[in-house]
Amino acid sequence: MEGSKTYPKPKGYILNTIYDVIELQKGQIIMSDTKHGRIHYQVSMYGYVWELLYIVSGSEADRSEVSLRVIGERKDKAKEIRREFAILDAMLEGGAAVKLRQFDE
């Protein structure tokens, strides 16, 4: 499952904030390609393991699109996407509503 949201912040600022979120969650980075706006990491919690893939794109200096995919053992992926965006909202001062769409893994 994938969620997306637009934030009124530059791409670099959002990427740095995502690294802060990873550190807070004690996540393990799988792949980081900041040039292309991709951060892929793993989280372990309550005996479950799942992966999150952030894709940040920004064509303007003050606006960025953030997409998030949740892969793995997480049962309620939509809830996890909303939770992750809530964390970003708290750190980035909000943004637009989350749009969800189903995709094949």
C-alpha positions in Angstrom: 0.0 0.0 0.0 1.2 3.5 -0.7 0.2 6.9 0.7 1.1 10.4 -0.6 1.0 13.9 0.8 2.3 17.3 -0.2 4.2 19.5 2.2 5.1 23.2 1.9 8.8 22.5 2.6 11.8 21.9 0.4 12.9 18.4 -0.5 16.2 18.5 1.6 14.3 19.7 4.7 11.9 16.8 4.4 14.6 14.2 3.9 16.5 15.4 7.0 13.2 15.2 8.9 12.7 11.6 7.7 16.2 10.7 9.0 15.1 12.1 12.4 12.0 9.9 12.3 14.2 6.8 11.5 16.4 7.6 14.4 13.4 8.0 16.8 12.0 4.7 15.6 15.4 3.0 15.9 15.0 1.9 12.3 17.7 0.4 10.2 18.4 2.0 6.8 18.3 -0.5 3.9 19.0 2.1 1.1 19.4 5.8 1.0 19.5 7.7 -2.2 18.9 11.4 -1.3 19.8 12.6 -4.8 16.7 10.8 -6.1 14.7 11.4 -2.9 14.5 7.7 -1.7 14.9 6.4 1.8 14.2 2.7 2.5 14.4 1.4 6.0 13.2 -1.4 8.3 11.4 -1.1 11.6 10.9 -3.9 14.3 8.2 -3.5 16.8 6.1 -5.8 19.0 7.7 -8.9 17.3 6.8 -7.7 13.8 9.2 -6.4 11.1 8.2 -4.2 8.2 9.8 -1.9 5.7 9.0 1.7 4.8 10.0 3.4 1.5 9.8 7.2 1.3 10.0 8.9 -2.0 10.3 12.6 -1.9 10.1 14.7 -5.0 10.1 18.5 -5.3 10.0 20.6 -8.4 9.6 23.8 -6.5 11.8 25.1 -3.7 8.9 25.4 -1.3 6.8 22.4 -2.1 7.5 18.7 -2.1 5.4 15.5 -2.7 6.1 12.7 -0.3 5.1 9.1 -1.1 5.3 6.3 1.5 5.1 2.5 0.9 4.7 0.0 3.7 6.0 -3.5 2.9 6.1 -6.6 5.2 4.3 -8.1 8.1 2.3 -5.0 9.1 -1.4 -6.1 9.1 -3.0 -2.6 8.9 -0.8 -0.9 6.3 -3.2 2.0 5.9 -3.0 2.7 9.6 0.8 2.6 9.6 0.9 5.0 6.6 -1.4 7.4 8.5 0.8 7.1 11.6 4.0 7.8 9.8 2.4 10.9 8.1 1.1 12.0 11.5 4.7 11.9 12.8 5.9 13.9 9.8 3.0 16.4 10.3 4.0 17.0 13.8 7.6 17.7 12.8 6.8 19.6 9.6 3.8 21.6 10.7 1.2 19.7 8.6 0.2 19.5 5.0 -2.6 18.2 2.8 -4.7 15.0 3.5 -3.2 11.6 2.8 -4.3 9.9 -0.4 -4.2 6.1 -0.3 -4.2 3.6 -3.1 -3.7 -0.2 -3.2 -0.8 -1.7 -5.3 0.6 -5.2 -5.8 3.7 -6.0 -3.8 
